[in-house]
């Protein structure tokens, strides 16, 4: 009986660990897709990483903004062309996955002709309809 319990616990731990590793890989792939889309100048494709909902939250220097469309509109206003967008790079510092949610901490950097703005981000993700989506983005 004791051996069976240890086997079951070990199996469950292994399954959970493999799921967490797979989820982290999927999140990293979404972020790579976003980085590639940004660097092509394709904000709409970049936005596919976000939850398309009025409940999406973006926290930046101008405070908290709600909504996917609001976030898209703000990106388009702030980055009207490829020159303003520059070349984006993400440096992921930490990923923590808990079942159907995840927390990602990292650095972002834009390389542009005249400057190199950079900062940090904290992303809260949820697994929604089988896809990992950013539901809260706090970037500074």
N, C-alpha and C positions, 0 to 999 in steps of 0.2 A: 504494500500500500504506500509506504513512504517513498519507494523508488518511483512509483507511478506519479506521485505528486511532484517530485523533483523534476521528472521528465516533462510533465505538463507545464510547470512553471518555466522551465528552460525553453520549451517550445514557444510559449507565449511571449517571453522576453525576446527571443530571436525574431519572431514575427513582427513585434512592435519595433525592434531596432531596424529591421529591414525596411519596414514602412516609413520610418523616420528618415532613413538614408535616401529612399526613393523620393520622398516628399522634398527633402532638401535639394536633391538633384533637379527636380521639376521647377522649384522656385528659382534656382540658379539659371535654368534654361529660360525662364520667363524674363529674368533680368537681362540676360544676354540678348534676347530678342528685342527688349526695349532699347538697350544700348545701340544695337545695330540699326533699329528703326530710326532712332534719334539721329544717328550719324548719317543716315540717308536723307534726313530732312523730312521724315514721315511721322508727324505728330499723331495722326490718327492710328497708325500701327503701334506706336509707342503706348497709346492709351489702352490697348488691348490687355495690358497687364493689370489694369484697374477694374474694380467692380463697377459695372455700368448701372449705377443706382443713384438716386437722389440722396442716399444715406452715406455715400462715399465722403470721407473727410480729408481735407488737405490743410495742413498747418504749416505756414511759412511766415516770412517777416511781416506780412500784412494781416496776420491773424488766422482764424479758422474759417475756411470756406467749405461749403457743403455742396455735393453733387458732382456727378461725372461730367455733365455738360459744362458746368461752371469751371471745373478744372481744365477741361479741353479749351474753353474760351480764354481762360487766363494764360495757358501755355501759348496759344496762338497770338495773344496780345503782347506778351513778354518776349516771345521769340518769333517775330514775323517772317524771318527768312533763314536760310541755311547759315549765312554769316553770323547772325545773332545766336543761332543754336550752337555753332561751334562743334567741336568733337567731344562727346561725352564719354567719360569712363567711370565705372563703378568699382570700388574696392570693398568687397564684402568682408566685414570683420567678424561677424557672429551670426549664426543661424540657429534658432531654437524652435524645434517642431514639437507640438503637443497635440496629438490626434489630428483634429481638423483645423487647427490654428497654428500660426507661426509668427515669430518675431525675428526681424532682420535688422542688423545695425551695420552701418558702413559709412564710407566717404564717397563723395561725388566730386568730379572735376570737369570743367569745361575748358578746352583749349580753343581760344579764338585768336584772331589776328592781332588784336590790340590788348587783350587781357587774358587772365586765367582764373575766373571765379571758381571757388570750391567751397565745400562745406561737408556737413554730415547729414545722414538720414536715419530715421527710425521708421520701419515699415511693419504694420500689423497686417497679416495675411489670413484669409479664410479659404478653406476648400469648399467651393460652391459649385454644385452640379458637376463634380468631378474635375474641376479646374482650380488651381491656386490663383487667387486674385488679391490685390492690395485693396484693403478696405479703409486703412488710415495711413497717410503719408505725412510724416513730420520731417520737413527738410529745412535746413538752415545753412 
